[in-house]
C-alpha cells in the first residue's frame, strides 16, 4: 500500500481499534444472551449492528483509512 493512502494518525487508529473491540465484545455478549434466553431467531438479527461496527472499526484501524 502506498503511503498517500494513509489518512489517519496513530491516535485515530487507536480510537477505531478500541471501537472495534468494544463493539465486538457487545455483539458477542448480546449473541450469547439471546441464545441463552432462547430469544426468537428473528430477534437475533440485532447483533448485526455491533458486529458490523466492530468490522468497520478494526478494518479501518488496520488499513489506516
N, C-alpha and C positions, 0 to 999 in steps of 0.2 A: 504494500500500500504506500502511496506517495505521502510525503509529509504535508502537502497542501490540503489533503482531505481531513486532517485533524482540526477540529474546530472547538474543542472544549479542553479546558485545563485540568490539572490533577484534582483540584477541589471539586469541580463539577462532576468528574468521573467518580470520585468518592461518594458524592451525593446520589448519583444514579445507581451505583452499586449497592448502596445502603437501601435505597428504594426497592431495588430488585430483591434483595434478601428479605426485607420486611414483607413485601407483597407475597413472595413465595411462601414464607412462614405462615402468613394469614391464609393463603389458599390451601395449603396442606392441612392446617388446623381446621379450617372450615370444612374441607372434604372429609376429614376424619369425623368431625362432629356430625355431619349429615349422614354418614354411613352408620355410625354407632346409634344414632337416634332413629334409624330406619326411615329417613325422610323420603318422600316420593322421588322417583328418578328425575322427573322434570324440574324439581326444585334444586337439584344438584348442579344445574346449569349456572348458578350464581358463582361457582368457583372459576368460571371462565375469566371474569374481570380481574381478580387479583393475580391469577396466573399469567394473564396477558400483560399486565403491568410489570410483573416480575421479568418476563421475557424482554420487554422493551427496555427496562432499566439495565438489565445485565448485558444485553447485546450492545446498547449504546455505550456503556462503560467500556466494554471490551474493544469496540471498534473506534472509540474516541470521537464519536459524531453526535 
